[in-house]
Amino acid sequence: MDLKAIYQKYKKVLQPALYCKNRILGLRIHNKGKNNTVQGIGQCRIKKSRISVNGDNNKIIINDMSSLFEVNISIVGSNNTILIGERNYLEGCSFCVEDDHNTITLGTHVYIYSDTEISAIESTEVSIGNDCLFSANIMIRTGDSHVIMDETSGKRLNHSESICFADKVWLGNGCKVLKGSKIGAECVVGTGALVTHKTPVVNHSVLAGVPAKVVSTGIKWSQQR
């Protein structure tokens, strides 16, 4: 019997115990607003993490058997959703949402490490597929935080755009992924690369450089050494 089957068998006993353990081990929840929900605290391992919500009708959902260590989740706005899939391992990273109707979604078996920040603003989405591996010091942002306008017309030039990662994407240390970016399945993004909306979407490829370009195709990768 695998670990998931054991968890499902003893779920009713384990959930209350995990909930209490997570609160004792440093999970802090700050809620300023109405109808905000945090689901799954009794279904995962959480240590020295903080959840802060300022707004209404927001949802944070953490699925079975995920682990969160020193993770910071911040929502400022309303009707936002952060969904963390099953068996994720998150350590020292942060999730930031501002404005309304944003979504951050993680699939299953996603690994994210220290000083990685994932931000969604202005009704955009960050979608991360299954079996992804994100190294440290990574920045993923759907917007620029401030408005840039045409001097003559006053028309805004820098609208926020959603970001999508397909299944099994590996981001190297120090990558930056900007608004409108899409990364195909089974891709590796090299250390320090800058991915933009102009970066080609090619499955089974290696991306590298500033801005990132396809430098190799027809590859596969494994978490094993």
HELIX and SHEET records of a PDB file:
HELIX    1   1 LEU A    3  LYS A    9  1                                   7    
HELIX    2   2 LYS A   11  ILE A   24  1                                  14    
HELIX    3   3 ILE A   41  GLN A   43  5                                   3    
SHEET    1   A 8 ARG A  28  LYS A  32  0                                        
SHEET    2   A 8 ARG A  50  ASN A  54  1                                        
SHEET    3   A 8 ASN A  72  VAL A  76  1                                        
SHEET    4   A 8 SER A  94  GLU A  98  1                                        
SHEET    5   A 8 GLU A 117  ILE A 121  1                                        
SHEET    6   A 8 MET A 139  ARG A 141  1                                        
SHEET    7   A 8 LYS A 176  VAL A 177  1                                        
SHEET    8   A 8 LEU A 194  VAL A 195  1                                        
SHEET    1   B 7 THR A  37  GLN A  39  0                                        
SHEET    2   B 7 LYS A  59  ILE A  62  1                                        
SHEET    3   B 7 THR A  81  ILE A  84  1                                        
SHEET    4   B 7 THR A 103  LEU A 106  1                                        
SHEET    5   B 7 GLU A 125  ILE A 128  1                                        
SHEET    6   B 7 ILE A 163  PHE A 165  1                                        
SHEET    7   B 7 LYS A 182  ILE A 183  1                                        
SHEET    1   C 9 ARG A  45  LYS A  47  0                                        
SHEET    2   C 9 SER A  67  PHE A  69  1                                        
SHEET    3   C 9 TYR A  89  GLU A  91  1                                        
SHEET    4   C 9 TYR A 111  ILE A 112  1                                        
SHEET    5   C 9 LEU A 133  PHE A 134  1                                        
SHEET    6   C 9 VAL A 169  LEU A 171  1                                        
SHEET    7   C 9 CYS A 187  VAL A 189  1                                        
SHEET    8   C 9 SER A 205  ALA A 208  1                                        
SHEET    9   C 9 LYS A 213  THR A 217 -1                                        
END                                                                             
